[in-house]
Amino acid sequence: MNTHVKTPVWIDVGAVTDVPRRGARRVPSPQGDIAIFRTGDGDVFALMDKCPHKGGPLSEGIVHGRAVTCPLHAWNIDLATGEAMGADKGKGCAPVVALRVEDGRLLLSLDGNL
């Protein structure tokens, strides 16, 4: 039996320091804009840049702890899972995009993980 295994392609989208602490950077992709977040502790996460509630730009939200608050209707989104938090838990999620850091560079995988 011949099985086809797709190897992820990692795309360099900039330096970790290009994303401010407690901030975000938007990266265009064929699947739509991706928001890369950096926490106050320096951890980085990537989500599709659409709030699951009304599609608001998460990259314009406020990053606090390991969450972002959507600028439109104040939904809190967990950066690690994309899931809505608090009273909105279970009402939707923003898709997580594969992200890794290598030698201080941000690498996204856009191959079939959305």
ABEGO torsion letter per residue (X at the ends): XBBBBBBBBBBBAEBAAABBBGBBBBBBBAAEBBBBBBBAAGBBBBBBBBBAAAGBBAAABBBBEABBBBAAAGBBBBAAAGBBBEAABGAEBBBBBBBBBBGGBBBBBABGAX
